[in-house]
Amino acid sequence: MAIRFINTGEESELPDDESRTAEITRGVCRLFLDLGFAPLCELTLITGRRVDVAGLNKKGELIVAEVKSSIPDFRADNKWTEYLDHCDRFFFAVNAEFPTELIPADVGLIIADGYGGTVVRESPTLKLAPARRKNLTLKFARVAAERLTTYLDEG
């Protein structure tokens, strides 16, 4: 899969794991839009951890999807529980080939590919603390605006 980089305009072939990750991420973003959430990839939290895809809707609800492209990728991740205090709902996002029985039953599950995604298991509502919601909403808005400005400036 060739990916065009916004910063350089260059195209690059990605290794299989990175290609799967890019496809799943794209599908999650499309799904979030369908569900009424504006998606933002790689949002760094106040803890310094970075979520793969965050989504913000008109009500101010924040959802997070952690993309897993392979079993080793999933098994190597022991930080995902730290994301639970930073969202209203949490999902793992995998492709159709991923063995979903590995995903914990107490979180949401999305199956996605390069064209879209489906919520196959809804996430429990986690209820974000009001002060943290304000902080994350402002961070989300600022990061999105900065990225758009950089993109427009480079064009």
C-alpha positions as CSV (number, residue, x, y, z in Angstrom):
1,M,0.0,0.0,0.0
2,A,1.4,3.4,-1.0
3,I,0.9,6.2,1.5
4,R,1.4,9.9,0.5
5,F,3.0,11.9,3.3
6,I,1.5,15.4,3.7
7,N,4.8,17.0,4.8
8,T,6.8,15.8,1.8
9,G,4.4,14.8,-0.9
10,E,6.4,11.7,-1.3
11,E,4.9,8.2,-1.5
12,S,6.3,5.3,0.4
13,E,5.5,1.6,0.5
14,L,4.8,0.5,4.0
15,P,5.7,-2.9,5.6
16,D,2.7,-5.2,6.1
17,D,2.1,-4.3,9.8
18,E,2.2,-0.5,9.0
19,S,0.0,-1.0,6.0
20,R,-2.6,-2.9,8.0
21,T,-2.4,-0.2,10.7
22,A,-3.0,2.5,8.1
23,E,-6.0,0.7,6.6
24,I,-7.6,0.0,10.0
25,T,-7.0,3.6,11.1
26,R,-8.6,4.9,7.9
27,G,-11.7,2.7,8.4
28,V,-12.0,3.8,12.0
29,C,-11.9,7.4,11.0
30,R,-14.6,6.8,8.4
31,L,-16.7,5.0,11.0
32,F,-16.3,7.8,13.5
33,L,-17.5,10.3,10.9
34,D,-20.5,8.0,10.2
35,L,-21.3,8.0,13.9
36,G,-21.1,11.8,14.2
37,F,-17.6,12.0,15.7
38,A,-14.8,14.1,14.3
39,P,-11.8,11.9,14.2
40,L,-8.2,12.9,15.1
41,C,-5.3,10.5,14.7
42,E,-2.5,10.3,17.2
43,L,-3.7,12.6,19.9
44,T,-1.2,12.9,22.7
45,L,-2.9,12.9,26.2
46,I,-1.8,15.0,29.2
47,T,0.0,11.9,30.4
48,G,2.3,11.9,27.4
49,R,0.6,8.7,26.0
50,R,-0.7,8.9,22.4
51,V,-4.0,7.4,21.4
52,D,-4.4,6.1,17.8
53,V,-7.7,7.7,17.0
54,A,-9.8,10.0,19.2
55,G,-13.3,11.2,18.2
56,L,-15.3,14.2,19.5
57,N,-19.0,14.7,18.8
58,K,-21.3,17.7,19.1
59,K,-22.3,16.8,22.7
60,G,-18.6,16.8,23.7
61,E,-18.3,13.1,24.1
62,L,-14.8,11.7,23.5
63,I,-14.2,8.2,22.2
64,V,-10.9,6.4,21.6
65,A,-9.9,3.6,19.4
66,E,-6.6,1.7,19.9
67,V,-5.6,0.1,16.5
68,K,-4.1,-3.3,16.6
69,S,-2.7,-4.8,13.4
70,S,-1.4,-8.1,14.6
71,I,-1.2,-10.4,17.6
72,P,2.3,-9.3,18.6
73,D,1.2,-5.7,18.4
74,F,-1.7,-6.4,20.7
75,R,0.3,-8.5,23.1
76,A,3.1,-5.9,23.3
77,D,0.6,-3.2,24.4
78,N,0.2,-3.0,28.2
79,K,-0.6,0.8,28.3
80,W,-4.1,0.8,26.9
81,T,-5.8,0.7,30.3
82,E,-4.2,4.1,30.9
83,Y,-6.5,5.5,28.2
84,L,-9.7,4.6,30.0
85,D,-9.6,7.7,32.2
86,H,-9.3,9.9,29.1
87,C,-12.5,9.0,27.2
88,D,-16.2,8.3,27.5
89,R,-15.9,5.0,25.5
90,F,-12.9,2.9,24.5
91,F,-12.6,0.5,21.6
92,F,-10.0,-1.8,20.1
93,A,-10.0,-1.7,16.4
94,V,-8.7,-4.7,14.4
95,N,-9.2,-6.1,10.9
96,A,-11.4,-9.1,10.0
97,E,-8.5,-11.5,10.2
98,F,-7.6,-10.6,13.8
99,P,-8.7,-13.3,16.4
100,T,-11.2,-11.2,18.3
101,E,-11.3,-13.6,21.2
102,L,-8.0,-12.0,22.4
103,I,-9.7,-8.6,22.9
104,P,-10.9,-8.1,26.5
105,A,-14.7,-8.5,26.8
106,D,-15.2,-5.4,28.9
107,V,-14.2,-2.9,26.1
108,G,-15.6,-2.0,22.8
109,L,-14.6,-3.7,19.5
110,I,-14.4,-2.3,16.0
111,I,-13.7,-4.3,12.9
112,A,-12.3,-2.1,10.2
113,D,-10.5,-2.0,6.8
114,G,-9.5,0.7,4.5
115,Y,-13.1,1.5,3.5
116,G,-14.9,1.7,6.8
117,G,-15.7,-0.1,10.0
118,T,-18.4,-1.6,12.2
119,V,-18.9,-1.6,15.9
120,V,-19.2,-5.3,16.7
121,R,-19.2,-4.8,20.5
122,E,-20.3,-1.5,22.1
123,S,-18.0,0.0,24.7
124,P,-19.3,0.6,28.2
125,T,-19.7,4.3,29.1
126,L,-16.8,5.4,31.2
127,K,-17.9,9.0,32.1
128,L,-15.0,11.4,31.7
129,A,-14.4,13.7,34.6
130,P,-15.6,17.3,33.7
131,A,-12.2,19.0,34.2
132,R,-10.4,16.3,32.1
133,R,-13.2,16.6,29.5
134,K,-12.5,20.4,29.2
135,N,-8.8,19.9,29.0
136,L,-9.0,17.1,26.3
137,T,-11.6,19.0,24.3
138,L,-9.4,22.1,24.2
139,K,-6.4,19.9,23.3
140,F,-8.3,18.2,20.6
141,A,-9.4,21.5,19.0
142,R,-5.9,23.0,19.2
143,V,-4.2,20.0,17.7
144,A,-6.8,19.8,14.9
145,A,-6.4,23.5,14.1
146,E,-2.6,23.4,14.2
147,R,-2.6,20.4,11.8
148,L,-5.0,22.1,9.4
149,T,-2.9,25.3,9.5
150,T,0.3,23.3,8.8
151,Y,-1.4,21.4,5.9
152,L,-2.7,24.6,4.4
153,D,0.6,26.4,4.8
154,E,2.5,23.5,3.1
155,G,0.0,23.5,0.2
